[in-house]
Amino acid sequence: TATVKYWKCEDRSCNAGVHTNTKDAFIKTVGIHSHLQSPENIQMMKSI
């Protein structure tokens, strides 16, 4: 919907994701990551 942003894991084989509102506030997680973390690939969102 227009009030929810849908985010999907960048790993195409993974079904995990999150839902945020239009101001990027967390709403809920969806699915479970099917792979280990790759710290070198993590991008952090800076919140002001």
C-alpha positions as CSV (number, residue, x, y, z in Angstrom):
1,T,0.0,0.0,0.0
2,A,1.0,3.7,-0.2
3,T,1.8,3.8,3.6
4,V,4.1,0.7,3.7
5,K,7.5,0.3,2.1
6,Y,8.5,-3.3,1.4
7,W,12.2,-4.3,1.7
8,K,13.7,-7.6,0.5
9,C,17.0,-9.1,1.3
10,E,19.6,-8.5,-1.5
11,D,20.4,-12.2,-1.7
12,R,18.0,-13.4,-4.4
13,S,17.7,-16.8,-2.9
14,C,16.6,-15.4,0.5
15,N,12.9,-14.7,1.3
16,A,13.6,-12.4,4.3
17,G,12.5,-8.8,4.3
18,V,11.0,-6.0,6.4
19,H,8.1,-3.6,6.2
20,T,8.5,0.1,7.2
21,N,6.3,3.1,7.1
22,T,6.9,6.0,4.7
23,K,9.3,7.5,7.3
24,D,11.3,4.3,7.4
25,A,10.1,3.3,10.9
26,F,10.2,-0.4,11.4
27,I,6.8,-2.2,11.3
28,K,7.6,-6.0,11.0
29,T,9.9,-8.6,9.6
30,V,8.9,-11.1,7.0
31,G,10.5,-14.5,6.5
32,I,13.8,-15.8,7.8
33,H,17.2,-15.3,6.2
34,S,18.4,-18.4,4.5
35,H,22.1,-17.5,4.6
36,L,24.8,-16.3,6.9
37,Q,25.5,-12.6,7.3
38,S,28.1,-10.9,5.2
39,P,29.3,-7.9,7.3
40,E,31.2,-6.4,4.3
41,N,27.9,-6.1,2.4
42,I,25.8,-4.5,5.2
43,Q,24.8,-0.9,4.5
44,M,23.6,1.1,7.4
45,M,20.9,3.7,7.2
46,K,21.8,6.8,9.1
47,S,18.9,8.3,11.0
48,I,18.9,11.9,12.1
